[in-house]
Amino acid sequence: MDKVEIGNLAKDCYKILEKEIREMNHANIIITGKTGVGKSTLINSVFREKLAEVGIGRPVTKGIKLLTKENVPIRIYDTKGLELGKDSQKETKKEIHDTINQCLRTNDPDKYIDVIWYCVNTQSARLEENGEAKWIDELSNTGFTSVPVIIVLTKAYSKKQAFELKKEIEGYNLNVAAIVPVLAENFELDGSREPIKAYGGDKLIEITFQLLPESSRKAFVNAQRANVKMKSATARKIVAATVAATFGEGFVPIPFGDTPVLMATQVGMIASITSVYGIDLNKAMITAIISSIVGSSTMALIGRTLSANLLKLIPGYGSVAGGLVSGATAAVLTTALGEAYIRIMELVASGKMKKEDLANKKGIKTMQSIFKNEFKNALKKTK
């Protein structure tokens, strides 16, 4: 495959990726709680961009700001710190009420509020039964909304303390979907050699995901960074669907290296996986990926070799048998490509590989090595 063909495939991949991001729905979350509970730290720890920087956000009401960022498909409605005075409670609840209703009146499901995170500082060691507990229950039970509420126990430095508070709150029998202790970032403890490691963000993301409508889930997976396993699971569903499609395309007994339809399907898979991880790749990076894996002469050679080896296993094969083997060949190669690309995205998402390295010699060598290993793994499963 020459540079022009590789360049065209890369352009197609970039166009598909741009289209997916552009047409992706949003997940919409209201986050509220008393002053000083660490809402901004929580937001910035679980999403892949710093959405809660000082001074950022468009006012929606007097006390609510909308936090958004280009190409991050999530909207965070951040309320001002809640005080427990009756007037403050009434005002904040009305603003949340109005925000939910305004979003409903758009008649656009992409703008509906999906979930509310109510943050409680674990260090307070209790929930004020006549203050916060009553307020949360009223928020959950009011007739104007069926939006689920998750209580997030922030600043949970001590897991023991956090789970004791969780148990206490459960005793109030509040109408909430879940109570999740979270330590949003590592905490340096005086006199200790090792910091207390952050935890709970992945659980919060998992529970929130389950509460979201299907139309918002892809956007949420893209925007969050706290649960890499969720991204990987979503990406593998894309690979499985693509493998099924390429088996059908490969049923026609044509050599792998000469099947543009198959290549286009695989390029679409790469674009979809990229959108799941929410990694901003430029055209040069995508071209390098296509060149090192999809467009490499090595891959075409592997495809032809694989076809020949599989054909030997079927005595007296005819055109139908040949088609089946070609389908199997396509499936193995697509599986290897998909798994290899997921591994590459995981390396970038975890910071073990810089996305800029995708376009240099070292990165290309790493990608080729990962693909060859995944190809061997995929081939073993056919035996």
C-alpha positions in Angstrom: 0.0 0.0 0.0 1.5 3.3 -1.1 1.7 6.6 0.7 -1.3 8.0 -1.2 -3.6 5.1 -0.2 -2.4 5.3 3.4 -3.0 9.1 3.3 -6.5 8.6 2.0 -7.3 6.0 4.7 -6.0 8.4 7.3 -8.2 11.2 6.0 -11.2 8.9 6.1 -10.4 7.9 9.7 -10.1 11.5 10.7 -13.4 12.5 9.1 -15.2 9.6 10.8 -13.6 10.6 14.1 -14.7 14.3 13.7 -18.2 13.2 12.7 -18.5 10.9 15.8 -17.4 13.6 18.2 -19.6 16.2 16.5 -22.7 14.1 16.6 -22.1 12.6 20.0 -24.8 13.4 22.7 -23.9 14.8 26.1 -24.2 13.5 29.6 -25.6 16.2 31.9 -24.8 16.3 35.7 -25.8 18.7 38.4 -23.3 18.8 41.3 -24.2 20.4 44.6 -23.3 20.3 48.3 -22.2 22.5 51.2 -19.3 25.0 50.8 -15.8 23.4 51.0 -16.8 19.8 50.1 -14.3 19.6 47.2 -16.7 19.7 44.2 -14.0 21.2 41.9 -11.4 18.7 42.9 -13.9 15.9 42.3 -14.9 17.2 38.9 -11.3 17.6 37.7 -10.3 14.2 39.0 -12.9 12.1 37.2 -13.2 13.8 33.9 -10.4 14.0 31.3 -10.3 17.8 31.1 -10.1 20.4 33.9 -13.7 21.6 33.7 -13.8 23.4 37.1 -10.9 25.9 36.8 -11.4 29.2 38.6 -13.3 31.7 36.5 -14.5 29.1 33.9 -18.2 28.5 33.4 -21.2 30.3 32.0 -23.8 31.5 34.5 -27.1 29.7 34.2 -28.8 31.2 37.2 -27.5 33.4 40.0 -26.1 30.4 41.8 -25.4 27.8 39.0 -22.6 27.8 36.5 -22.5 25.6 33.4 -19.0 23.9 33.0 -18.2 22.8 29.4 -15.3 22.4 27.2 -15.0 21.9 23.4 -14.9 18.3 22.3 -15.7 17.0 25.8 -19.3 15.7 25.6 -20.4 16.5 29.1 -22.2 19.4 30.8 -21.6 20.0 34.5 -24.1 22.3 36.3 -22.1 23.5 39.3 -24.2 25.1 42.2 -22.7 27.5 44.6 -21.8 26.2 48.0 -25.0 25.3 49.9 -25.6 26.8 53.3 -28.1 25.2 55.6 -30.1 28.3 56.3 -33.7 27.9 55.2 -33.6 30.8 52.7 -30.4 29.4 51.2 -31.8 25.9 50.9 -35.0 27.2 49.3 -33.1 29.3 46.8 -30.7 26.6 45.8 -33.5 24.0 45.4 -35.5 26.4 43.3 -32.5 27.0 41.0 -31.9 23.3 40.6 -35.7 22.9 40.0 -35.6 25.7 37.4 -32.5 24.3 35.7 -34.0 20.8 35.3 -37.3 22.3 34.0 -35.5 24.6 31.5 -33.7 21.7 30.1 -36.9 19.6 29.9 -38.6 22.5 28.1 -36.1 22.3 25.2 -37.7 19.0 24.2 -34.1 17.9 23.4 -33.1 14.7 25.3 -29.5 15.6 24.7 -30.0 18.5 27.2 -32.0 16.7 29.9 -30.4 16.5 33.3 -29.3 12.8 33.8 -28.1 12.7 37.4 -27.4 14.8 40.5 -24.3 14.4 42.6 -24.8 15.6 46.1 -21.4 16.0 47.8 -20.9 15.5 51.6 -17.5 16.1 53.3 -16.6 12.9 55.1 -14.6 14.9 57.6 -17.9 16.4 59.0 -18.4 12.8 60.3 -22.2 13.1 60.1 -25.1 14.3 58.0 -27.2 16.9 59.7 -30.6 15.1 59.9 -32.7 18.2 60.1 -30.5 20.0 57.5 -28.8 18.1 54.8 -30.7 14.8 55.2 -34.0 16.5 54.9 -32.8 18.7 52.0 -31.5 15.7 50.1 -34.7 13.7 50.7 -36.8 16.7 49.5 -34.6 17.0 46.4 -35.0 13.3 45.6 -38.8 13.1 46.3 -40.0 16.4 44.8 -42.5 15.9 42.0 -40.8 18.1 39.5 -38.0 15.6 38.8 -37.2 11.9 38.6 -33.5 12.7 38.2 -31.6 10.2 40.4 -29.3 11.5 43.2 -26.0 10.0 44.2 -24.5 11.0 47.5 -20.7 11.4 47.1 -18.7 11.3 50.3 -15.8 13.5 49.4 -12.4 13.9 51.2 -12.6 10.3 52.3 -9.1 10.1 53.7 -10.1 7.3 56.1 -12.0 4.5 54.5 -13.2 3.4 57.9 -14.6 6.8 58.7 -16.1 7.0 55.2 -17.9 3.7 55.4 -19.2 4.4 58.9 -20.7 7.6 57.6 -22.1 5.7 54.6 -23.8 3.2 57.0 -25.2 6.1 59.1 -26.7 7.8 56.0 -28.2 4.5 54.8 -30.0 4.4 58.1 -31.9 7.6 57.1 -33.5 5.6 54.2 -33.2 8.5 51.9 -34.5 8.2 48.4 -31.0 8.2 46.7 -29.6 5.9 44.1 -26.3 5.2 45.8 -23.8 6.5 48.4 -20.2 6.5 47.2 -17.0 7.3 49.3 -14.4 9.1 47.1 -10.9 10.4 47.7 -10.4 12.4 44.5 -6.6 12.7 44.6 -3.7 11.3 46.5 -3.3 12.8 50.0 0.0 13.4 51.7 -0.4 12.4 55.3 2.0 14.1 57.8 4.6 11.7 59.1 3.8 9.0 56.6 6.2 7.9 53.8 3.4 6.9 51.5 0.4 9.1 50.5 -3.1 7.8 50.8 -4.0 6.8 47.3 -7.0 8.2 45.6 -10.0 5.8 45.3 -13.7 5.6 44.6 -13.7 7.7 41.4 -14.1 4.6 39.3 -17.0 3.3 41.4 -18.7 6.7 41.1 -18.3 6.6 37.3 -19.6 3.0 37.1 -22.8 3.7 39.2 -23.4 7.0 37.3 -23.1 5.1 33.9 -25.7 2.6 35.0 -28.2 5.4 35.8 -27.7 7.2 32.5 -30.0 6.8 29.5 -28.5 4.8 26.7 -28.2 8.0 24.5 -25.8 9.6 27.0 -23.6 6.6 27.8 -21.2 6.9 24.9 -20.6 10.6 25.7 -20.0 9.8 29.4 -17.5 7.1 28.6 -15.6 9.5 26.4 -15.6 12.3 29.0 -14.6 10.4 32.1 -11.1 9.2 32.9 -11.5 7.6 36.3 -12.6 4.2 35.0 -10.3 3.0 32.2 -11.9 -0.5 32.4 -15.2 1.0 31.3 -13.5 2.5 28.2 -11.8 -0.8 27.4 -15.1 -2.7 27.8 -16.8 -0.3 25.4 -14.0 -0.4 22.9 -14.1 -4.2 22.9 -17.8 -4.1 22.0 -16.8 -2.1 19.0 -14.2 -4.6 18.1 -16.7 -7.5 18.4 -19.2 -5.7 16.2 -16.5 -5.0 13.6 -15.2 -8.5 13.7 -18.7 -9.8 12.9 -19.0 -7.3 10.0 -15.5 -8.1 8.6 -16.3 -11.8 8.6 -19.2 -11.1 6.3 -17.1 -8.9 4.1 -14.4 -11.5 4.0 -16.8 -14.2 2.9 -16.0 -13.2 -0.7 -12.7 -15.1 -1.4 -10.5 -12.1 -2.2 -6.9 -11.7 -0.8 -6.9 -9.5 2.3 -4.6 -6.9 1.0 -6.9 -6.2 -2.0 -10.2 -5.6 0.0 -10.8 -1.9 0.3 -14.2 -2.5 1.9 -12.6 -4.4 4.7 -9.9 -1.8 5.2 -12.6 0.9 5.4 -14.5 -1.0 8.1 -11.3 -1.4 10.1 -10.5 2.3 9.8 -14.0 3.1 11.1 -13.3 0.8 14.1 -10.1 2.8 14.8 -12.0 6.0 14.7 -14.7 4.7 17.0 -12.2 3.4 19.6 -10.4 6.7 19.5 -13.7 8.5 20.3 -14.3 6.2 23.3 -11.0 7.1 24.8 -11.4 10.8 24.1 -7.8 11.2 23.0 -7.3 14.2 20.7 -5.3 12.9 17.7 -4.2 15.0 14.8 -3.9 13.9 11.2 -0.2 13.2 11.5 -0.8 10.8 14.4 -3.6 9.0 12.7 -1.5 8.7 9.5 1.3 7.1 11.5 -1.1 4.7 13.1 -2.6 3.7 9.7 0.9 3.4 8.2 2.4 1.3 11.0 -0.5 -1.1 11.4 -3.4 -1.0 9.0 -1.4 0.0 5.9 1.7 -1.9 6.5 2.9 -4.4 3.9 3.6 -6.8 6.8 -0.1 -6.9 7.6 -1.1 -7.7 4.0 1.6 -10.5 3.9 0.3 -11.9 7.2 -3.2 -11.9 5.7 -2.2 -13.9 2.7 -0.1 -16.3 4.7 -2.9 -16.8 7.2 -5.4 -17.6 4.3 -3.0 -20.1 2.8 -2.4 -21.9 6.1 -6.1 -22.1 7.0 -7.0 -23.4 3.5 -4.6 -26.4 4.1 -6.8 -27.4 7.0 -9.8 -27.9 4.7 -9.4 -30.8 2.3 -11.2 -30.5 -1.0 -12.3 -26.9 -0.3 -14.4 -25.1 -2.9 -15.5 -21.6 -3.5 -17.8 -21.6 -0.4 -15.0 -23.0 1.8 -12.6 -20.5 0.4 -15.0 -17.8 1.3 -15.4 -19.0 4.8 -11.6 -19.1 5.3 -11.4 -15.6 3.9 -14.0 -14.5 6.4 -12.0 -16.2 9.2 -8.8 -14.4 8.0 -10.6 -11.1 8.1 -11.9 -11.8 11.6 -8.5 -12.8 13.0 -6.8 -9.7 11.6 -9.6 -7.3 12.7 -9.4 -8.8 16.2 -5.7 -8.4 16.3 -5.9 -4.8 15.1 -8.7 -3.9 17.5 -7.0 -5.4 20.6 -3.6 -3.8 19.6 -5.2 -0.4 19.2 -7.0 -0.7 22.5 -3.7 -1.4 24.2 -2.1 1.6 22.5 -5.0 3.8 23.6 -4.6 2.5 27.2 -1.0 3.3 27.2 -1.7 6.9 26.1 -4.7 7.3 28.5 -2.6 6.1 31.4 0.3 8.4 30.6 2.7 5.5 29.9 3.0 6.7 26.3 2.7 10.3 25.0 0.3 10.7 22.1 3.0 12.6 20.3 5.1 9.4 20.3 2.5 7.8 18.0 4.0 9.7 15.1 7.7 9.0 15.8 9.9 6.0 15.1 9.8 4.7 18.6 6.0 4.9 18.8 5.6 3.2 15.4 8.0 0.4 16.4 5.9 0.0 19.7 2.7 -0.2 17.7 4.0 -2.7 15.3 5.3 -4.9 18.1 1.9 -4.7 19.9 0.1 -5.7 16.7 2.3 -8.7 16.1 1.7 -10.0 19.6 -2.0 -9.5 19.3 -2.0 -11.2 15.9 -0.3 -14.2 17.4 -2.9 -14.3 20.3 -5.8 -14.0 17.8 -4.3 -16.8 15.6 -3.9 -19.1 18.6 -7.7 -18.9 19.3 -8.4 -20.3 15.8 -6.5 -23.5 16.4 
